[in-house]
Structures are given as C-alpha cells and as structure tokens.
Amino acid sequence: MACNFFKMKKKILILFVLLFISCGSIDTVKFTVYEAGKKNIYSTKLPSGYIITKHNGEIFEEIHYNYSDGSIFYYTNDYQSGGNVNKEKIKKFGEKILIKTAVNDTLDINGINEFGREWREKKRSNLILGYINASTEMANKFDKAIENISKK
C-alpha cells in the first residue's frame, strides 16, 4: 500500500513539473510588414498558451494572441487607427490617433482600464504591436516582447 502511495506521489510530482515547464515556455512569433514597398519580417517572443485569431479588413489585418486570463497581445498593420481591439485607447485618444502622427514616427501609449488591467500600443513606422486587459505580470512579458522585437 505504501508503494502505491509513493508511485502516485511521483506521478503527481512529474505532472506538476511538466505543467510548470509548459506554463513558462516561450514561442517565437513573426509579423510581415511592408515598409516603403519592401517586405520586412519581424519576430519576437511571446509566452505560449495563446489562441490566434485573425481579423482582416479590406486593407488592414489584425492578429490577436488570446490568453486564457483574458489578456490579448496583438499586431496590426493599420497605421491609421492602430489596434481595433483596443477600446481603451480609442476612449482615451480617439479613433484616428495614429493618423495624427507622421508615417515614420514612433508612438507609444498606455494606460490602465477600470478593472486595473493594463494596455499598451506602440507604433514604429508601419509596425503596430500592443496588448489589452493584461495583469501586471503579463504586461511585463508583453512589454519585453514589444521592446525586443527584431528584424530578420
């Protein structure tokens, strides 16, 4: 009987370790951006465990990385309005905030919603990355993803 208890305990420990490792894993994601008629590929690292949804308009696309805690990291090439999903940004700055900046300028805006969850959007030329509804922990991870983006 004691032998079965230790086997069960060992299995639970192994499951816990596997769960811990999978929760801390990172994925490399890529974004294709057209700048001055040239195709550029950017990449960054995001925490794994997301579900991707794509939202395509007539000209622009928006890709969401949806997490189980309700946070969303997103990429868009809508240099006129930025992320459509970011309603907090629209409430605070208006719908056409990005069109007010020159095409090659950088714009970095952020805030906290009424529930204490963080949001951010950063525009660099035609590359626009952001997140919404993030806990402080996820916001820190997303900030690293935004700041550590690299061009391939």
N, CA and C atoms as an extended XYZ file, in Angstrom:
456
Properties=species:S:1:pos:R:3:atomname:S:1:resname:S:1:resid:I:1 pbc="F F F"
N         0.817       -1.185        0.000 N   MET     1
C         0.000        0.000        0.000 CA  MET     1
C         0.865        1.254        0.000 C   MET     1
N         1.935        1.245        0.806 N   ALA     2
C         2.835        2.393        0.851 CA  ALA     2
C         3.520        2.591       -0.492 C   ALA     2
N         3.788        1.512       -1.201 N   CYS     3
C         4.429        1.573       -2.508 CA  CYS     3
C         3.530        2.307       -3.509 C   CYS     3
N         2.225        2.030       -3.490 N   ASN     4
C         1.272        2.709       -4.378 CA  ASN     4
C         1.200        4.207       -4.069 C   ASN     4
N         1.268        4.548       -2.796 N   PHE     5
C         1.238        5.956       -2.397 CA  PHE     5
C         2.431        6.710       -2.988 C   PHE     5
N         3.618        6.107       -2.903 N   PHE     6
C         4.820        6.770       -3.426 CA  PHE     6
C         4.795        6.851       -4.947 C   PHE     6
N         4.239        5.835       -5.616 N   LYS     7
C         4.105        5.881       -7.077 CA  LYS     7
C         3.166        7.016       -7.485 C   LYS     7
N         2.057        7.127       -6.769 N   MET     8
C         1.088        8.192       -7.054 CA  MET     8
C         1.716        9.560       -6.801 C   MET     8
N         2.442        9.689       -5.701 N   LYS     9
C         3.098       10.941       -5.364 CA  LYS     9
C         4.113       11.327       -6.451 C   LYS     9
N         4.839       10.329       -6.956 N   LYS    10
C         5.833       10.564       -8.004 CA  LYS    10
C         5.148       11.029       -9.290 C   LYS    10
N         4.013       10.404       -9.635 N   LYS    11
C         3.276       10.800      -10.842 CA  LYS    11
C         2.757       12.229      -10.721 C   LYS    11
N         2.248       12.580       -9.571 N   ILE    12
C         1.745       13.939       -9.356 CA  ILE    12
C         2.884       14.944       -9.459 C   ILE    12
N         4.029       14.620       -8.916 N   LEU    13
C         5.189       15.499       -8.993 CA  LEU    13
C         5.629       15.695      -10.444 C   LEU    13
N         5.647       14.617      -11.218 N   ILE    14
C         6.028       14.707      -12.633 CA  ILE    14
C         5.024       15.571      -13.388 C   ILE    14
N         3.734       15.384      -13.152 N   LEU    15
C         2.712       16.215      -13.799 CA  LEU    15
C         2.875       17.687      -13.435 C   LEU    15
N         3.159       17.954      -12.177 N   PHE    16
C         3.351       19.329      -11.726 CA  PHE    16
C         4.547       19.969      -12.432 C   PHE    16
N         5.644       19.236      -12.537 N   VAL    17
C         6.847       19.749      -13.205 CA  VAL    17
C         6.555       20.019      -14.672 C   VAL    17
N         5.873       19.090      -15.342 N   LEU    18
C         5.530       19.292      -16.754 CA  LEU    18
C         4.612       20.503      -16.942 C   LEU    18
N         3.647       20.660      -16.069 N   LEU    19
C         2.755       21.809      -16.126 CA  LEU    19
C         3.530       23.101      -15.901 C   LEU    19
N         4.419       23.105      -14.942 N   PHE    20
C         5.229       24.291      -14.647 CA  PHE    20
C         6.102       24.659      -15.843 C   PHE    20
N         6.724       23.675      -16.461 N   ILE    21
C         7.588       23.918      -17.620 CA  ILE    21
C         6.767       24.458      -18.780 C   ILE    21
N         5.592       23.885      -19.042 N   SER    22
C         4.780       24.333      -20.173 CA  SER    22
C         4.239       25.729      -19.946 C   SER    22
N         3.949       26.098      -18.704 N   CYS    23
C         3.438       27.441      -18.420 CA  CYS    23
C         4.509       28.497      -18.634 C   CYS    23
N         5.746       28.142      -18.469 N   GLY    24
C         6.820       29.105      -18.619 CA  GLY    24
C         7.448       29.107      -20.000 C   GLY    24
N         6.892       28.364      -20.943 N   SER    25
C         7.531       28.282      -22.249 CA  SER    25
C         7.215       29.508      -23.101 C   SER    25
N         8.078       29.715      -24.062 N   ILE    26
C         8.039       30.898      -24.913 CA  ILE    26
C         7.972       30.453      -26.370 C   ILE    26
N         7.198       31.185      -27.168 N   ASP    27
C         7.114       30.935      -28.604 CA  ASP    27
C         7.667       32.137      -29.361 C   ASP    27
N         8.320       31.883      -30.491 N   THR    28
C         8.741       32.962      -31.379 CA  THR    28
C         7.636       33.181      -32.398 C   THR    28
N         7.170       34.418      -32.503 N   VAL    29
C         6.131       34.761      -33.470 CA  VAL    29
C         6.700       35.757      -34.476 C   VAL    29
N         6.164       35.719      -35.703 N   LYS    30
C         6.670       36.574      -36.776 CA  LYS    30
C         5.551       37.424      -37.353 C   LYS    30
N         5.925       38.632      -37.775 N   PHE    31
C         4.997       39.567      -38.394 CA  PHE    31
C         5.601       40.052      -39.704 C   PHE    31
N         4.819       40.072      -40.771 N   THR    32
C         5.282       40.587      -42.053 CA  THR    32
C         4.742       41.996      -42.225 C   THR    32
N         5.650       42.926      -42.496 N   VAL    33
C         5.287       44.332      -42.619 CA  VAL    33
C         5.867       44.867      -43.923 C   VAL    33
N         5.063       45.615      -44.643 N   TYR    34
C         5.540       46.254      -45.870 CA  TYR    34
C         5.843       47.719      -45.573 C   TYR    34
N         7.108       48.080      -45.747 N   GLU    35
C         7.560       49.452      -45.494 CA  GLU    35
C         8.248       49.974      -46.745 C   GLU    35
N         7.746       51.080      -47.261 N   ALA    36
C         8.289       51.689      -48.480 CA  ALA    36
C         8.358       50.656      -49.607 C   ALA    36
N         7.315       49.840      -49.726 N   GLY    37
C         7.236       48.844      -50.778 CA  GLY    37
C         8.108       47.622      -50.577 C   GLY    37
N         8.786       47.534      -49.455 N   LYS    38
C         9.691       46.419      -49.175 CA  LYS    38
C         9.101       45.530      -48.086 C   LYS    38
N         9.183       44.211      -48.303 N   LYS    39
C         8.670       43.245      -47.332 CA  LYS    39
C         9.709       43.039      -46.232 C   LYS    39
N         9.305       43.260      -44.993 N   ASN    40
C        10.167       43.047      -43.836 CA  ASN    40
C         9.497       42.059      -42.890 C   ASN    40
N        10.317       41.202      -42.306 N   ILE    41
C         9.797       40.240      -41.338 CA  ILE    41
C        10.399       40.554      -39.977 C   ILE    41
N         9.526       40.736      -38.999 N   TYR    42
C         9.924       40.989      -37.623 CA  TYR    42
C         9.560       39.765      -36.788 C   TYR    42
N        10.299       39.554      -35.713 N   SER    43
C         9.937       38.472      -34.800 CA  SER    43
C        10.145       38.922      -33.361 C   SER    43
N         9.427       38.260      -32.482 N   THR    44
C         9.566       38.498      -31.052 CA  THR    44
C         9.144       37.229      -30.326 C   THR    44
N         9.308       37.236      -29.030 N   LYS    45
C         8.970       36.066      -28.225 CA  LYS    45
C         7.780       36.390      -27.324 C   LYS    45
N         6.794       35.499      -27.351 N   LEU    46
C         5.592       35.636      -26.525 CA  LEU    46
C         5.444       34.417      -25.626 C   LEU    46
N         4.816       34.600      -24.461 N   PRO    47
C         4.513       33.427      -23.635 CA  PRO    47
C         3.598       32.486      -24.427 C   PRO    47
N         3.831       31.197      -24.343 N   SER    48
C         2.973       30.246      -25.049 CA  SER    48
C         1.633       30.135      -24.325 C   SER    48
N         0.718       29.398      -24.924 N   GLY    49
C        -0.586       29.190      -24.305 CA  GLY    49
C        -1.665       30.089      -24.871 C   GLY    49
N        -1.462       30.641      -26.040 N   TYR    50
C        -2.433       31.532      -26.659 CA  TYR    50
C        -3.194       30.811      -27.762 C   TYR    50
N        -4.306       31.422      -28.153 N   ILE    51
C        -5.063       31.004      -29.332 CA  ILE    51
C        -5.049       32.190      -30.288 C   ILE    51
N        -4.685       31.945      -31.540 N   ILE    52
C        -4.579       33.018      -32.529 CA  ILE    52
C        -5.922       33.210      -33.230 C   ILE    52
N        -6.330       34.470      -33.344 N   THR    53
C        -7.470       34.830      -34.189 CA  THR    53
C        -7.010       35.940      -35.127 C   THR    53
N        -7.478       35.868      -36.374 N   LYS    54
C        -7.110       36.866      -37.380 CA  LYS    54
C        -8.343       37.649      -37.775 C   LYS    54
N        -8.152       38.949      -37.932 N   HIS    55
C        -9.233       39.845      -38.311 CA  HIS    55
C        -8.753       40.647      -39.512 C   HIS    55
N        -9.356       40.388      -40.656 N   ASN    56
C        -8.930       41.053      -41.881 CA  ASN    56
C        -9.973       42.059      -42.337 C   ASN    56
N        -9.492       43.257      -42.646 N   GLY    57
C       -10.335       44.264      -43.252 CA  GLY    57
C       -10.051       44.301      -44.742 C   GLY    57
N       -10.519       45.355      -45.403 N   GLU    58
C       -10.270       45.485      -46.832 CA  GLU    58
C        -8.788       45.672      -47.113 C   GLU    58
N        -8.120       46.448      -46.269 N   ILE    59
C        -6.707       46.767      -46.494 CA  ILE    59
C        -5.833       46.246      -45.359 C   ILE    59
N        -6.331       46.333      -44.141 N   PHE    60
C        -5.521       46.048      -42.965 CA  PHE    60
C        -5.860       44.698      -42.360 C   PHE    60
N        -4.892       44.155      -41.622 N   GLU    61
C        -5.132       42.924      -40.868 CA  GLU    61
C        -4.740       43.143      -39.420 C   GLU    61
N        -5.352       42.348      -38.554 N   GLU    62
C        -5.037       42.399      -37.132 CA  GLU    62
C        -4.996       40.954      -36.636 C   GLU    62
N        -3.919       40.607      -35.942 N   ILE    63
C        -3.757       39.257      -35.411 CA  ILE    63
C        -3.760       39.348      -33.891 C   ILE    63
N        -4.619       38.560      -33.260 N   HIS    64
C        -4.733       38.542      -31.799 CA  HIS    64
C        -4.157       37.236      -31.266 C   HIS    64
N        -3.400       37.352      -30.188 N   TYR    65
C        -2.902       36.205      -29.434 CA  TYR    65
C        -3.678       36.229      -28.118 C   TYR    65
N        -4.710       35.411      -28.038 N   ASN    66
C        -5.659       35.413      -26.922 CA  ASN    66
C        -5.216       34.442      -25.831 C   ASN    66
N        -5.116       34.937      -24.607 N   TYR    67
C        -4.703       34.117      -23.458 CA  TYR    67
C        -5.899       33.799      -22.569 C   TYR    67
N        -5.804       32.719      -21.829 N   SER    68
C        -6.920       32.251      -21.001 CA  SER    68
C        -7.271       33.223      -19.872 C   SER    68
N        -6.338       34.098      -19.484 N   ASP    69
C        -6.638       35.068      -18.426 CA  ASP    69
C        -7.368       36.300      -18.953 C   ASP    69
N        -7.682       36.311      -20.261 N   GLY    70
C        -8.412       37.432      -20.853 CA  GLY    70
C        -7.512       38.457      -21.517 C   GLY    70
N        -6.203       38.355      -21.339 N   SER    71
C        -5.302       39.313      -21.981 CA  SER    71
C        -5.129       38.950      -23.457 C   SER    71
N        -4.871       39.982      -24.257 N   ILE    72
C        -4.675       39.810      -25.696 CA  ILE    72
C        -3.459       40.616      -26.117 C   ILE    72
N        -2.513       39.961      -26.759 N   PHE    73
C        -1.397       40.635      -27.432 CA  PHE    73
C        -1.798       40.713      -28.894 C   PHE    73
N        -1.518       41.844      -29.553 N   TYR    74
C        -1.940       41.951      -30.945 CA  TYR    74
C        -0.911       42.658      -31.815 C   TYR    74
N        -1.022       42.349      -33.096 N   TYR    75
C        -0.257       43.015      -34.153 CA  TYR    75
C        -1.271       43.520      -35.172 C   TYR    75
N        -1.034       44.707      -35.706 N   THR    76
C        -1.846       45.199      -36.810 CA  THR    76
C        -0.972       46.010      -37.746 C   THR    76
N        -1.369       46.061      -38.987 N   ASN    77
C        -0.702       46.945      -39.940 CA  ASN    77
C        -1.593       48.142      -40.273 C   ASN    77
N        -2.584       48.391      -39.434 N   ASP    78
C        -3.468       49.547      -39.606 CA  ASP    78
C        -2.795       50.785      -39.024 C   ASP    78
N        -1.951       51.410      -39.832 N   TYR    79
C        -1.196       52.564      -39.363 CA  TYR    79
C        -2.065       53.809      -39.223 C   TYR    79
N        -3.317       53.747      -39.634 N   GLN    80
C        -4.211       54.892      -39.472 CA  GLN    80
C        -4.880       54.905      -38.105 C   GLN    80
N        -5.347       53.736      -37.665 N   SER    81
C        -6.102       53.675      -36.413 CA  SER    81
C        -5.465       52.804      -35.351 C   SER    81
N        -4.519       51.962      -35.721 N   GLY    82
C        -3.931       51.046      -34.754 CA  GLY    82
C        -4.867       49.897      -34.460 C   GLY    82
N        -4.679       49.269      -33.313 N   GLY    83
C        -5.461       48.091      -32.953 CA  GLY    83
C        -6.922       48.403      -32.717 C   GLY    83
N        -7.795       47.773      -33.493 N   ASN    84
C        -9.235       47.943      -33.320 CA  ASN    84
C        -9.726       47.352      -32.018 C   ASN    84
N        -9.033       46.340      -31.525 N   VAL    85
C        -9.424       45.655      -30.303 CA  VAL    85
C        -9.214       46.536      -29.067 C   VAL    85
N        -8.363       47.553      -29.188 N   ASN    86
C        -8.007       48.384      -28.033 CA  ASN    86
C        -9.017       49.517      -27.828 C   ASN    86
N       -10.140       49.175      -27.234 N   LYS    87
C       -11.215       50.153      -26.990 CA  LYS    87
C       -10.812       51.201      -25.950 C   LYS    87
N        -9.932       50.820      -25.012 N   GLU    88
C        -9.465       51.771      -24.002 CA  GLU    88
C        -8.676       52.905      -24.662 C   GLU    88
N        -7.843       52.576      -25.644 N   LYS    89
C        -7.075       53.582      -26.379 CA  LYS    89
C        -8.026       54.518      -27.126 C   LYS    89
N        -9.029       53.929      -27.765 N   ILE    90
C        -9.988       54.729      -28.534 CA  ILE    90
C       -10.751       55.673      -27.610 C   ILE    90
N       -11.153       55.180      -26.420 N   LYS    91
C       -11.854       56.035      -25.451 CA  LYS    91
C       -10.978       57.205      -25.018 C   LYS    91
N        -9.697       56.925      -24.789 N   LYS    92
C        -8.795       57.938      -24.246 CA  LYS    92
C        -8.294       58.932      -25.296 C   LYS    92
N        -7.982       58.434      -26.516 N   PHE    93
C        -7.324       59.282      -27.505 CA  PHE    93
C        -8.125       59.523      -28.781 C   PHE    93
N        -9.219       58.807      -28.975 N   GLY    94
C        -9.995       58.956      -30.200 CA  GLY    94
C        -9.627       57.888      -31.214 C   GLY    94
N       -10.438       57.782      -32.247 N   GLU    95
C       -10.302       56.679      -33.190 CA  GLU    95
C        -9.126       56.804      -34.148 C   GLU    95
N        -8.727       57.993      -34.501 N   LYS    96
C        -7.671       58.160      -35.508 CA  LYS    96
C        -6.381       58.691      -34.887 C   LYS    96
N        -6.023       58.228      -33.699 N   ILE    97
C        -4.828       58.710      -33.009 CA  ILE    97
C        -3.569       58.500      -33.829 C   ILE    97
N        -3.438       57.372      -34.506 N   LEU    98
C        -2.198       57.088      -35.221 CA  LEU    98
C        -2.071       57.902      -36.502 C   LEU    98
N        -3.169       58.247      -37.123 N   ILE    99
C        -3.086       59.033      -38.354 CA  ILE    99
C        -2.586       60.449      -38.058 C   ILE    99
N        -2.691       60.856      -36.803 N   LYS   100
C        -2.219       62.176      -36.394 CA  LYS   100
C        -0.694       62.239      -36.301 C   LYS   100
N        -0.052       61.093      -36.321 N   THR   101
C         1.407       61.069      -36.283 CA  THR   101
C         1.931       60.849      -37.688 C   THR   101
N         3.118       61.335      -37.963 N   ALA   102
C         3.717       61.103      -39.271 CA  ALA   102
C         3.964       59.614      -39.464 C   ALA   102
N         3.966       59.181      -40.706 N   VAL   103
C         4.073       57.756      -41.017 CA  VAL   103
C         5.301       57.113      -40.383 C   VAL   103
N         6.421       57.790      -40.347 N   ASN   104
C         7.650       57.183      -39.834 CA  ASN   104
C         7.900       57.450      -38.352 C   ASN   104
N         7.004       58.164      -37.710 N   ASP   105
C         7.175       58.454      -36.286 CA  ASP   105
C         6.863       57.237      -35.425 C   ASP   105
N         7.370       57.300      -34.208 N   THR   106
C         7.057       56.279      -33.206 CA  THR   106
C         6.049       56.876      -32.238 C   THR   106
N         5.070       56.090      -31.870 N   LEU   107
C         4.075       56.498      -30.891 CA  LEU   107
C         3.942       55.352      -29.898 C   LEU   107
N         4.000       55.666      -28.609 N   ASP   108
C         3.919       54.649      -27.567 CA  ASP   108
C         2.951       55.160      -26.509 C   ASP   108
N         1.783       54.549      -26.422 N   ILE   109
C         0.760       54.981      -25.470 CA  ILE   109
C         0.340       53.793      -24.609 C   ILE   109
N        -0.126       54.087      -23.399 N   ASN   110
C        -0.537       53.007      -22.498 CA  ASN   110
C        -1.503       53.536      -21.464 C   ASN   110
N        -2.071       52.623      -20.703 N   GLY   111
C        -2.997       53.013      -19.653 CA  GLY   111
C        -3.452       51.809      -18.851 C   GLY   111
N        -4.392       52.088      -17.951 N   ILE   112
C        -4.974       51.052      -17.093 CA  ILE   112
C        -6.482       51.169      -17.203 C   ILE   112
N        -7.164       50.041      -17.407 N   ASN   113
C        -8.617       50.099      -17.539 CA  ASN   113
C        -9.291       50.174      -16.168 C   ASN   113
N       -10.594       50.235      -16.173 N   GLU   114
C       -11.353       50.401      -14.924 CA  GLU   114
C       -11.222       49.217      -13.973 C   GLU   114
N       -10.711       48.092      -14.457 N   PHE   115
C       -10.539       46.907      -13.622 CA  PHE   115
C        -9.095       46.729      -13.164 C   PHE   115
N        -8.255       47.729      -13.442 N   GLY   116
C        -6.861       47.684      -13.029 CA  GLY   116
C        -5.975       46.862      -13.961 C   GLY   116
N        -6.492       46.510      -15.123 N   ARG   117
C        -5.725       45.740      -16.111 CA  ARG   117
C        -5.040       46.716      -17.073 C   ARG   117
N        -3.865       46.353      -17.539 N   GLU   118
C        -3.038       47.266      -18.326 CA  GLU   118
C        -3.230       47.077      -19.829 C   GLU   118
N        -2.987       48.181      -20.568 N   TRP   119
C        -2.979       48.127      -22.020 CA  TRP   119
C        -1.840       48.996      -22.537 C   TRP   119
N        -1.401       48.690      -23.758 N   ARG   120
C        -0.330       49.462      -24.384 CA  ARG   120
C        -0.410       49.275      -25.894 C   ARG   120
N        -0.016       50.306      -26.617 N   GLU   121
C         0.119       50.187      -28.062 CA  GLU   121
C         1.332       50.996      -28.498 C   GLU   121
N         2.186       50.363      -29.311 N   LYS   122
C         3.381       51.037      -29.802 CA  LYS   122
C         3.420       50.940      -31.318 C   LYS   122
N         3.552       52.098      -31.942 N   LYS   123
C         3.665       52.186      -33.397 CA  LYS   123
C         5.092       52.574      -33.730 C   LYS   123
N         5.693       51.803      -34.598 N   ARG   124
C         7.016       52.122      -35.116 CA  ARG   124
C         6.941       51.934      -36.620 C   ARG   124
N         6.880       53.050      -37.350 N   SER   125
C         6.668       53.022      -38.790 CA  SER   125
C         5.347       52.302      -39.055 C   SER   125
N         5.345       51.233      -39.838 N   ASN   126
C         4.103       50.508      -40.132 CA  ASN   126
C         3.895       49.299      -39.240 C   ASN   126
N         4.712       49.132      -38.227 N   LEU   127
C         4.597       48.013      -37.289 CA  LEU   127
C         3.895       48.500      -36.022 C   LEU   127
N         2.764       47.900      -35.720 N   ILE   128
C         1.994       48.308      -34.549 CA  ILE   128
C         1.723       47.073      -33.694 C   ILE   128
N         2.239       47.089      -32.481 N   LEU   129
C         2.059       45.997      -31.531 CA  LEU   129
C         1.404       46.547      -30.271 C   LEU   129
N         0.633       45.716      -29.625 N   GLY   130
C         0.025       46.170      -28.384 CA  GLY   130
C        -0.582       45.018      -27.608 C   GLY   130
N        -1.162       45.377      -26.474 N   TYR   131
C        -1.870       44.398      -25.662 CA  TYR   131
C        -2.962       45.103      -24.895 C   TYR   131
N        -3.949       44.328      -24.495 N   ILE   132
C        -5.050       44.844      -23.685 CA  ILE   132
C        -5.362       43.857      -22.571 C   ILE   132
N        -6.012       44.372      -21.538 N   ASN   133
C        -6.556       43.560      -20.452 CA  ASN   133
C        -5.511       42.663      -19.789 C   ASN   133
N        -4.292       43.179      -19.625 N   ALA   134
C        -3.197       42.370      -19.096 CA  ALA   134
C        -2.977       42.630      -17.606 C   ALA   134
N        -2.736       41.552      -16.871 N   SER   135
C        -2.296       41.695      -15.489 CA  SER   135
C        -0.900       42.317      -15.522 C   SER   135
N        -0.413       42.775      -14.388 N   THR   136
C         0.931       43.359      -14.333 CA  THR   136
C         1.973       42.345      -14.798 C   THR   136
N         1.815       41.098      -14.398 N   GLU   137
C         2.761       40.050      -14.800 CA  GLU   137
C         2.772       39.864      -16.319 C   GLU   137
N         1.582       39.766      -16.915 N   MET   138
C         1.516       39.598      -18.374 CA  MET   138
C         1.974       40.871      -19.086 C   MET   138
N         1.646       42.030      -18.544 N   ALA   139
C         2.089       43.293      -19.150 CA  ALA   139
C         3.611       43.348      -19.215 C   ALA   139
N         4.280       42.898      -18.157 N   ASN   140
C         5.749       42.871      -18.165 CA  ASN   140
C         6.274       41.962      -19.270 C   ASN   140
N         5.652       40.811      -19.447 N   LYS   141
C         6.066       39.886      -20.510 CA  LYS   141
C         5.791       40.482      -21.890 C   LYS   141
N         4.643       41.101      -22.039 N   PHE   142
C         4.299       41.722      -23.322 CA  PHE   142
C         5.210       42.912      -23.622 C   PHE   142
N         5.556       43.691      -22.590 N   ASP   143
C         6.482       44.822      -22.787 CA  ASP   143
C         7.826       44.323      -23.318 C   ASP   143
N         8.300       43.212      -22.770 N   LYS   144
C         9.558       42.628      -23.268 CA  LYS   144
C         9.418       42.226      -24.732 C   LYS   144
N         8.271       41.655      -25.088 N   ALA   145
C         8.041       41.245      -26.479 CA  ALA   145
C         8.051       42.463      -27.409 C   ALA   145
N         7.459       43.550      -26.968 N   ILE   146
C         7.420       44.763      -27.786 CA  ILE   146
C         8.816       45.376      -27.903 C   ILE   146
N         9.518       45.462      -26.803 N   GLU   147
C        10.841       46.112      -26.813 CA  GLU   147
C        11.923       45.256      -27.464 C   GLU   147
N        11.755       43.957      -27.470 N   ASN   148
C        12.789       43.072      -28.011 CA  ASN   148
C        12.468       42.557      -29.415 C   ASN   148
N        11.615       43.245      -30.129 N   ILE   149
C        11.278       42.825      -31.493 CA  ILE   149
C        12.512       42.983      -32.374 C   ILE   149
N        12.720       42.035      -33.248 N   SER   150
C        13.914       42.119      -34.124 CA  SER   150
C        13.489       41.945      -35.576 C   SER   150
N        14.258       42.550      -36.440 N   LYS   151
C        14.016       42.497      -37.880 CA  LYS   151
C        14.873       41.389      -38.472 C   LYS   151
N        14.275       40.538      -39.268 N   LYS   152
C        15.008       39.409      -39.891 CA  LYS   152
C        15.596       39.813      -41.209 C   LYS   152
